[in-house]
Amino acid sequence: MGLTRQRMLALAEARDRRYDGRFLTGVVSTGIFCLPSCPARQPKPENVRFFFSPEAAGGAGLRACKRCRPDLFYQRRDPDLEALEGLVEAMGQAPEDFVDVEAAARAAGFGRSKLHRLARRHFHASPAALLQAARVARARELLLTSDLKILDVGFEAGYESDSAFHENFLRAGGLAPGAYREMTRGGAFVLQLPSDFNAPATWSYLGRDPDSVTELVEGTRKAWRVFRHGRSPTTVELERRGGQLRVRLP
C-alpha cells in the first residue's frame, strides 16, 4: 500500500513507530515537524502537511519537535538510549551515588516507568537489576583490591545494610563476600547452588562426550574439566554436596 495522504494520517494517528524514517508530519499551526510515532497531541488534519526529509520540512519553515526529536532520528542518534547508556556507565563507576531506582531515573532525566521500559528494551533487565549488578561488580573489585572490612565494602558499593549486601552478593555469584575474597588465596571454594539447580541435566551436559579427553563425570556428584590456563593445562574438580558445589583448583 502506497503512502497516500490518508494512509499517512492514519499511521500518524496510530503513532506507528515502524514508519519513523519513512515520512514526517508537519503541523503548520504550531510550526513543528514530527516523527509518525510522536506522542504529542494529535493536530487537526487540515493543519497537517507531510514531508520526506528534515530538509524539506525545514525548507517549509518548520522546526524539529523537541519531544520526538526527528532531527536526531535522521542523524541515527537516539537521545534516550544515549542517556540510558550514560546512566549505566555512571552506575558502574559509582553505584554508591544511586540510593535507589528513583535516584537513577532522576539522574537520567526519566520517569521511573520510562526508565524501566528503556532498560528492558535495550538491556533486557530491570533498572533495579542493573543497579544491583553495578553494586556487586564494585564490591567484587573492592574485595580483591582493597583491605577494607567486608561491612565497609558493602557500604562503599552502595548497600545500606550488611544483610542486603550479603544477600545480593550471594545471589549474584553463589559466594558470600568473605568467601569470594578467600577464593584467590586458596585452591578450593564452595558455591551455593540455586534451589532449582538441575544436577542431572548439568552432569549430562558435562559428560555428553564419553570419549572426551578434557571432561569426565562420575555419576551426578563429581566432574573434572581440563582447560588451558596460559600455556599450561589446568584441571578443575567439581563435587556436589547437597545444595553446595565444591570447586578445587590445582
N, C-alpha and C positions, 0 to 999 in steps of 0.2 A: 504494500500500500504506500503510495507516494505521500510526501509531506505537504498536503494541501493546507490552506489556512484553517479549515475546520478541524483537520487532524491535529495540527499543532496546538490549537486552542484546547482541544480535548486532552492532549498529552500534558500541557502546562497545568490544566485544571487538576489532573490526576497526579501532578508532581512526579512524573515518571523519570526516575534517575537514569534509566537506560538511554535516554535521549539527550543527556548532557553531552555537549560537544557536537550535536547534530544541528541544533539551531539555538537562537537566543530570542528571548521575549523582551521586546522594548515597550515601555509604558510611557507614552508621550505626556500624560497628565502629571507624572512625577519626575520625568526626565532621567529615568534609570533603565538599564537593561539587565536581565537576569538569566540564569540557567533555568531550564524547564522544571527542575526539582526544587526551586527556591521556595522556602517556607513562608515567604511574605504573603500578605493578604492578596487575594486574587483581584486583579483590576477588571474594570468593565471591558468587555470585548471591543467596544468601539474605540477604546484608548490604546489598544494593543497593535504593535507592528512587529514583524518578525525579521530577524537578520541571521546571517550565516557566518558571521565573524565579528569579533570585538571591534575591528577596524571599521566595519560597515556601520555598526551601531554608534561608535564614537563619531563617525563622519556625519551622522544624522543629529548630532548634538546631545547624545545620551551619555551618561556616565555609568560606570560599573556599580552594581548593587553591593553594599557593604555587608550584607548578610550571607549571600551565596558566593560572592567573590568570583564572578565569571572570568575576570581578568587573570587571576591566579590559576584558575582551572585550565585556561588555554595556554598557560605557561607550564603546564604539567606540575603545578605546585598544589599541595593540599595543606592549607594552614592548620586545620585541625590535627592532621597527622603530624605535622612538624611540632605543634605544641605538645602533643602526646609523647612523641619521641624525646622531646626536651625534658618532659616531666620524668619519664622513665630513667633517663640519664642522670637527672638530679637526684632521684631516689637512690640510684645505685651509688652515687658519690657520697651522699649524706642522708641516709634513711632516717637518722635521728631528728632531722628537721621537719619530718612529717608525722604529726601526732596520730592522724587517722586519715581515712579516705576523704573526708570533707576538707581537710587541710590540703591534700593533694589536688583536689578539684579546684580549690581557690587558687592555688599556685599556677595551675594550667589555664585558668580563666574559664573553666567549665562549670556547669551544674553537675551534681552527683550523677543524675541519670544519664546525661550526655557522656560523662567520663566512662561510666560503666559500658555504655553502648560502643564507644570507640575502642575501649580496651578489649572488649570481646571480639570486635571486628578485626582489629589489627594484631592483637597479641594472643587471642584465643584464651584469655584468662580474665578474671575479675580484677578491678583495681586493688582490692584487698589482697588478692593472691600475689600481684606484682609487688606490692609493698612488703609483704611477708618475705618474698624471695630476695628482695634487696636487703632486708634486715638480716636474714640468715647468711647471705653472702658476706655481708660486712662482719658479722660475728665470726664466721669461719676465718676470715682474713686476720682478725684481731687475735683469735685463739692461736694461730700459727706464727704470728709475727710480733706479738707483744707478751709482756709478763703480767698483764692485768689479771686481777682475780676474775673468776667466772662471773660473779654477780656484776662486776663493773663492765665486763664485756657486753653483757645484756643491755645495760643502760646505755653504753656507747652506741650500740646498734639500734637504739630506739625503743626498746621494750621498757614498759613501766613497772614490771614486776618480775621477780625471779621465776615464778611459776609459769608465766606466759612465755618467757624466754625458753625455758627447758621444754615445755610442751611443744612449741612451734619448731624448735630446733630438732627435737627428736622425730617429730612427724616428717620433717623435710628430708632427713637422711638416714634415719634409723639408729643414730648415735646421739647420746647425750653430749652436751658441750664438753664436759670433762673427758669423756671417752674419746671424743674427736681430737682433743689436744694430745692425749696419750697415744693415739694411733701412730703418730710419727716417731714415737720413742721406743716402740717395741715391735715384735714380729707377729703380733696377733691382736685382733679386736673383735668385738661382738656387736652384731647388728640386731636391732629389734625388728622382727618381721611384722608386717601388717596383718590384721586379723583375718583378712580374706586371702592370704598368701596361698597359692596353689602349688604345693610341693610336687605332686606327681607330674603336673604339666611342665614345671620348671626343670625337673630332673630328666624328664623325657626329652626336652629340648637339648639339654646339655649332653645327653647320651644318644642323640639322634643318629650319630655315625659310629657304629660299634668298632669300626676299624681305624678310628681317628687316632693319630699319634699325639694330639695336643689336648684331648679331652677324655676323661674317664669318670664313670659314675659307679657308685656302689649302692644299689637299692635306691631309696629316696632320702638317704641320710647324709651320704658323703659324696663329694665330687672333687676332681682335680682338673686344673686347666693350666696349660703352659702357654706363655706368651713372651714376646721379645721385649726386654727392658734394656734400652741402649743397644749394646752389641751382644748381650748375654741372654740366654733363656731363663725365665723365672717361672716357678711353679706356685700356684695359689691353691690352697686346700680349703674347701668349704665343708662344714659339718653342721647339720641342722639339729638343734636340740629344742624341741617344743616350739615356742614362739621366737626362738633366737637362732641366729646364724653366726657361727664362729668362723672367722677368716684368719688363716695362718699364712704368713709370708716368710720367705727364707731369711 
